[in-house]
Amino acid sequence: MNSDINEAVRHWHAVFCKPRQDSRAEHHLRNQDFEVFRPKVRSRQRRAGRYQMLTESMFPRYLFVRLGRGVDDWSTIRSTRGAVGLVRSGSDTPIVPEAVIETLRLRCSSEDVVNLTGAIDYKANDAVEIIEGPCAGYQALFKARSGAERVIVLLELLSQERAIELDENSIRRA
């Protein structure tokens, strides 16, 4: 019964981390028995001329920790490896709404990777620009999604519209 009372007064707070040490802070906070949530995203980045899928923090240098006032020792956070301390607004530590954390968790895999596939909601005939590949720089019209992370666009070539399939990350709104 006492744990139910403690659970009711726990709120999510943001922790500011040292540069590129979000993972380290997460690990050390978990070792101190804090409930931690660090949402991650997969992104395609070019390294040494090749594209690689990388997993990185959705909010670089930030993670979330669930704390109870008068229940948890907050002072240990600022001396945790990788962490700078709690995000503050004056002397107050703002609460991150539970709904924000739950919305992120609903889109997460078991490794806390947020699925952003389809997050940009294109509609048929939306103007898009192709930003990579042999057709980079051309304007096209969005036609449809053709599967996970693939889209079909209509590109005008030689006075005719051609449907081409591209990686979703190869286009952006025009």
Residue frames relative to the residue before (quaternion, step in Angstrom):
aa qw qx qy qz dx dy dz
M 1.0000 0.0000 0.0000 0.0000 0.00 0.00 0.00
N 0.6354 0.5361 -0.3282 0.4485 3.58 0.97 -0.81
S 0.6400 0.5249 -0.3347 0.4505 3.61 1.03 -0.73
D 0.5978 0.5522 -0.3627 0.4540 3.61 1.15 -0.57
I 0.6402 0.5098 -0.3245 0.4743 3.58 1.01 -0.78
N 0.6682 0.4966 -0.3004 0.4654 3.58 0.90 -0.93
E 0.6364 0.5338 -0.3299 0.4485 3.58 1.01 -0.81
A 0.6519 0.5450 -0.3150 0.4227 3.59 1.01 -0.80
V 0.7347 0.4101 -0.2444 0.4820 3.61 1.08 -0.59
R 0.5104 0.6383 -0.4272 0.3867 3.61 1.23 0.14
H 0.0412 -0.7851 0.6179 -0.0118 3.54 -1.01 0.94
W 0.4956 -0.6390 0.5011 0.3082 3.55 -1.27 0.47
H 0.0494 -0.7723 0.6334 -0.0012 3.54 -1.08 0.89
A 0.4365 -0.6805 0.5207 0.2743 3.58 -1.19 0.52
V 0.1922 -0.7500 0.6244 0.1038 3.53 -1.12 0.82
F 0.2904 -0.7349 0.5892 0.1687 3.58 -0.91 0.96
C 0.1842 -0.8123 0.5501 0.0599 3.58 -0.82 1.06
K 0.5916 -0.5342 0.4602 0.3909 3.53 -1.32 0.29
P 0.6652 -0.5191 0.3372 0.4176 3.64 -1.13 0.53
R 0.8654 0.0004 -0.0649 0.4969 3.55 -0.95 1.08
Q 0.6035 0.5521 -0.3752 0.4361 3.61 1.09 0.66
D 0.2353 0.7951 -0.5205 0.2038 3.59 1.20 0.54
S 0.6723 0.5092 -0.2945 0.4496 3.56 0.91 -0.97
R 0.6435 0.5228 -0.3130 0.4632 3.56 0.98 -0.85
A 0.6542 0.5023 -0.3066 0.4752 3.59 0.94 -0.90
E 0.6281 0.5376 -0.3322 0.4540 3.59 0.97 -0.86
H 0.6628 0.5188 -0.2970 0.4509 3.57 0.86 -1.01
H 0.7184 0.4508 -0.2595 0.4619 3.60 0.80 -1.00
L 0.6263 0.5155 -0.3476 0.4703 3.62 1.06 -0.61
R 0.6262 0.5183 -0.3337 0.4774 3.60 1.04 -0.75
N 0.6324 0.5367 -0.3299 0.4508 3.60 1.01 -0.77
Q 0.6850 0.4439 -0.2706 0.5104 3.58 1.22 -0.50
D 0.5215 -0.6857 0.3632 0.3547 3.59 1.36 0.33
F 0.3845 0.6696 -0.5321 0.3474 3.58 1.05 0.72
E 0.4022 -0.6496 0.5760 0.2906 3.56 -1.20 0.56
V 0.0445 -0.8260 0.5588 -0.0592 3.56 -0.53 1.27
F 0.0400 -0.7678 0.6388 0.0295 3.54 -1.14 0.71
R 0.0439 0.7755 -0.6258 0.0715 3.57 -0.71 1.15
P 0.1960 -0.8030 0.5504 0.1174 3.60 -0.07 1.23
K 0.1500 -0.7860 0.5976 0.0501 3.54 -1.06 0.87
V 0.1845 -0.7539 0.6172 0.1295 3.55 -1.29 0.37
R 0.3583 -0.6776 0.5884 0.2575 3.52 -1.25 0.46
S 0.0055 0.7954 -0.6056 0.0230 3.53 -0.92 0.91
R 0.3931 -0.6942 0.5551 0.2356 3.49 -1.20 0.62
Q 0.0457 0.8075 -0.5844 0.0656 3.55 -0.64 1.12
R 0.4358 -0.6894 0.5212 0.2514 3.49 -1.18 0.66
R 0.0622 0.7786 -0.6182 0.0881 3.55 -0.76 1.12
A 0.8426 -0.0371 -0.0263 0.5366 3.57 -0.77 1.08
G 0.7338 -0.4526 0.2302 0.4513 3.57 0.95 0.92
R 0.7020 0.3991 -0.2654 0.5268 3.61 1.24 0.02
Y 0.4263 -0.6754 0.5352 0.2751 3.53 -1.20 0.56
Q 0.0428 -0.7835 0.6199 -0.0040 3.54 -1.01 0.90
M 0.3829 -0.6777 0.5706 0.2618 3.55 -1.18 0.61
L 0.0600 -0.8032 0.5926 -0.0118 3.56 -0.66 1.14
T 0.2560 -0.7245 0.6146 0.1781 3.56 -1.16 0.63
E 0.0960 0.7960 -0.5855 0.1199 3.55 -0.70 1.13
S 0.6757 -0.4910 0.3565 0.4187 3.56 -1.26 0.32
M 0.4837 -0.6491 0.5044 0.3005 3.54 -1.03 0.82
F 0.7581 0.1791 -0.0947 0.6199 3.55 1.15 -0.73
P 0.2472 -0.8039 0.5165 0.1611 3.62 0.13 1.21
R 0.8329 0.1753 -0.2046 0.4833 3.54 -1.05 1.04
Y 0.7121 0.3743 -0.2676 0.5303 3.62 1.24 0.23
L 0.0548 0.7411 -0.6692 -0.0057 3.51 -1.29 0.52
F 0.4107 -0.7092 0.5201 0.2408 3.57 -1.27 0.24
V 0.0726 -0.7763 0.6258 0.0207 3.55 -1.08 0.81
R 0.3225 -0.7460 0.5547 0.1786 3.56 -0.99 0.89
L 0.0023 0.8269 -0.5559 0.0842 3.54 -0.59 1.22
G 0.2273 -0.7419 0.6125 0.1508 3.51 -1.25 0.54
R 0.4275 -0.6946 0.5165 0.2607 3.57 -0.83 0.99
G 0.8144 0.1845 -0.1692 0.5236 3.53 -0.75 1.08
V 0.6659 0.4698 -0.2946 0.4991 3.58 1.31 -0.09
D 0.7862 0.2436 -0.1071 0.5577 3.56 0.90 -0.98
D 0.4229 -0.6684 0.5465 0.2753 3.56 -1.21 0.58
W 0.2342 -0.8196 0.5136 0.0980 3.57 -0.18 1.32
S 0.5721 0.6426 -0.3760 0.3441 3.58 1.12 -0.60
T 0.6112 0.5740 -0.3592 0.4097 3.61 1.10 -0.54
I 0.5444 0.6425 -0.4006 0.3611 3.61 1.17 -0.47
R 0.6998 0.4828 -0.2944 0.4365 3.61 0.84 -0.87
S 0.7139 0.3906 -0.2677 0.5159 3.62 1.20 -0.31
T 0.4346 0.6819 -0.4642 0.3615 3.58 1.29 0.29
R 0.5293 -0.6339 0.4582 0.3287 3.58 -0.94 0.87
G 0.7923 0.2760 -0.2388 0.4890 3.54 -0.91 1.01
A 0.7087 0.4320 -0.2563 0.4954 3.59 1.16 -0.48
V 0.3437 -0.6953 0.5880 0.2296 3.56 -1.18 0.64
G 0.6617 -0.4498 0.3105 0.5132 3.57 0.97 -0.90
L 0.6864 -0.4436 0.3602 0.4498 3.54 -1.31 -0.12
V 0.4970 -0.6085 0.5201 0.3349 3.55 -1.15 0.64
R 0.0841 -0.8173 0.5700 -0.0022 3.56 -0.84 1.01
S 0.1689 -0.7107 0.6707 0.1287 3.47 -1.35 0.47
G 0.7647 -0.1111 0.0127 0.6346 3.54 0.14 1.32
S 0.7616 -0.2873 0.2277 0.5344 3.60 -0.66 -1.05
D 0.5772 0.5987 -0.3578 0.4247 3.59 1.33 -0.06
T 0.2409 -0.7247 0.6201 0.1796 3.59 -1.17 0.58
P 0.3395 -0.7806 0.4847 0.2011 3.60 -0.21 1.25
I 0.3978 -0.6959 0.5527 0.2279 3.54 -1.16 0.74
V 0.3156 -0.6984 0.6083 0.2061 3.56 -1.02 0.88
P 0.4704 -0.7032 0.4421 0.2981 3.63 -0.61 1.05
E 0.5763 -0.6049 0.4419 0.3267 3.56 -1.03 0.88
A 0.6241 0.5609 -0.3399 0.4247 3.61 1.03 -0.79
V 0.6200 0.5370 -0.3443 0.4568 3.61 1.04 -0.70
I 0.6746 0.4839 -0.2910 0.4755 3.58 0.89 -0.96
E 0.6677 0.5046 -0.3089 0.4518 3.60 0.90 -0.88
T 0.6297 0.5274 -0.3368 0.4603 3.60 1.00 -0.77
L 0.6556 0.4928 -0.3063 0.4832 3.59 0.97 -0.83
R 0.6706 0.5112 -0.3037 0.4435 3.59 0.90 -0.91
L 0.6098 0.5590 -0.3554 0.4352 3.59 1.07 -0.64
R 0.7198 0.4216 -0.2354 0.4987 3.59 1.13 -0.64
C 0.5758 0.6265 -0.3546 0.3875 3.60 1.31 -0.05
S 0.4164 -0.6358 0.5863 0.2804 3.49 -1.34 0.51
S 0.7244 -0.4189 0.3020 0.4566 3.58 -1.27 -0.07
E 0.6850 0.4513 -0.2843 0.4962 3.63 1.20 -0.43
D 0.5198 -0.6570 0.3856 0.3866 3.62 1.28 0.34
V 0.4154 0.6684 -0.4999 0.3617 3.60 1.10 0.69
V 0.3270 -0.7561 0.5412 0.1686 3.56 -0.67 1.17
N 0.3298 -0.7385 0.5582 0.1852 3.56 -0.86 1.00
L 0.0957 -0.8200 0.5641 0.0121 3.56 -0.46 1.23
T 0.3509 0.7357 -0.5090 0.2768 3.59 1.25 0.16
G 0.8266 0.1527 -0.1481 0.5210 3.53 -0.75 1.06
A 0.3818 0.7407 -0.4832 0.2685 3.60 1.23 0.15
I 0.6764 0.3661 -0.2688 0.5799 3.58 1.13 -0.62
D 0.2009 -0.8286 0.5178 0.0696 3.52 -0.37 1.27
Y 0.1045 -0.7941 0.5984 0.0193 3.55 -0.13 1.31
K 0.2247 -0.7417 0.6145 0.1479 3.54 -1.18 0.62
A 0.6611 -0.4967 0.3740 0.4199 3.57 -1.20 0.49
N 0.8417 0.1672 -0.1868 0.4782 3.54 -1.04 0.99
D 0.3707 0.6836 -0.5266 0.3435 3.62 1.18 0.44
A 0.4298 -0.6831 0.5238 0.2727 3.57 -0.99 0.83
V 0.0091 -0.7903 0.6118 -0.0312 3.56 -0.90 1.00
E 0.2899 -0.7125 0.6055 0.2041 3.52 -1.30 0.36
I 0.3523 -0.7000 0.5772 0.2296 3.56 -0.97 0.86
I 0.1678 -0.8473 0.5018 0.0452 3.58 -0.60 1.15
E 0.7974 0.1168 -0.1173 0.5803 3.61 1.20 -0.08
G 0.6432 0.4901 -0.4038 0.4277 3.51 -1.24 0.53
P 0.7521 -0.4152 0.2653 0.4377 3.57 -1.28 -0.05
C 0.7183 0.4132 -0.2531 0.4992 3.60 1.17 -0.43
A 0.2668 0.7927 -0.5094 0.2023 3.61 1.25 0.31
G 0.7593 0.3476 -0.2835 0.4715 3.54 -0.98 0.93
Y 0.6153 0.5479 -0.3510 0.4449 3.61 1.20 -0.33
Q 0.3851 -0.6714 0.5838 0.2452 3.53 -1.26 0.58
A 0.0018 0.7878 -0.6153 0.0278 3.57 -1.10 0.71
L 0.4006 -0.6697 0.5569 0.2844 3.55 -1.35 0.01
F 0.4383 -0.6789 0.5214 0.2739 3.56 -0.93 0.92
K 0.1905 -0.7900 0.5741 0.0996 3.56 -0.93 0.93
A 0.7672 -0.2617 0.2285 0.5392 3.62 0.66 -1.09
R 0.4813 -0.5818 0.5472 0.3613 3.51 -1.38 0.05
S 0.2101 -0.8000 0.5512 0.1097 3.56 -0.97 0.81
G 0.7808 -0.1657 0.0993 0.5942 3.56 1.23 0.26
A 0.7534 -0.3590 0.2742 0.4778 3.53 -1.30 -0.17
E 0.8713 -0.0267 -0.0413 0.4883 3.54 -0.74 1.19
R 0.6242 0.4838 -0.3607 0.4962 3.62 1.17 0.51
V 0.0790 -0.7899 0.6077 0.0215 3.57 -1.10 0.78
I 0.2877 -0.7075 0.6133 0.2013 3.54 -1.30 0.42
V 0.0365 -0.7864 0.6167 -0.0052 3.56 -0.88 1.00
L 0.3744 -0.6907 0.5695 0.2416 3.54 -1.27 0.49
L 0.0604 -0.8007 0.5952 -0.0314 3.53 -0.65 1.21
E 0.3270 -0.7425 0.5471 0.2061 3.56 -0.87 0.92
L 0.0796 0.7766 -0.6138 0.1177 3.54 -0.63 1.24
L 0.8478 0.0068 -0.0356 0.5290 3.57 -0.88 0.95
S 0.6756 -0.5345 0.2594 0.4365 3.56 0.95 1.03
Q 0.6741 0.4102 -0.3195 0.5246 3.60 1.16 0.50
E 0.4295 -0.6765 0.5276 0.2820 3.55 -1.14 0.63
R 0.0912 -0.7850 0.6125 0.0168 3.54 -0.89 1.00
A 0.3349 -0.7121 0.5806 0.2088 3.56 -1.00 0.86
I 0.0205 0.7915 -0.6102 0.0286 3.56 -0.77 1.02
E 0.3361 -0.7306 0.5624 0.1924 3.55 -1.13 0.70
L 0.0291 -0.8081 0.5863 -0.0491 3.54 -0.87 1.06
D 0.5800 -0.5114 0.4894 0.4032 3.50 -1.36 0.20
E 0.5741 -0.6239 0.4087 0.3378 3.60 -0.95 0.86
N 0.6676 0.5072 -0.2999 0.4550 3.59 1.08 -0.67
S 0.5822 0.6047 -0.3599 0.4071 3.60 1.28 -0.08
I 0.7318 0.3553 -0.2247 0.5364 3.59 1.28 -0.09
R 0.0324 -0.7508 0.6564 0.0662 3.51 -1.38 0.30
R 0.6452 -0.5063 0.3820 0.4259 3.56 -1.23 0.32
A 0.3990 -0.7229 0.5154 0.2293 3.54 -1.00 0.87
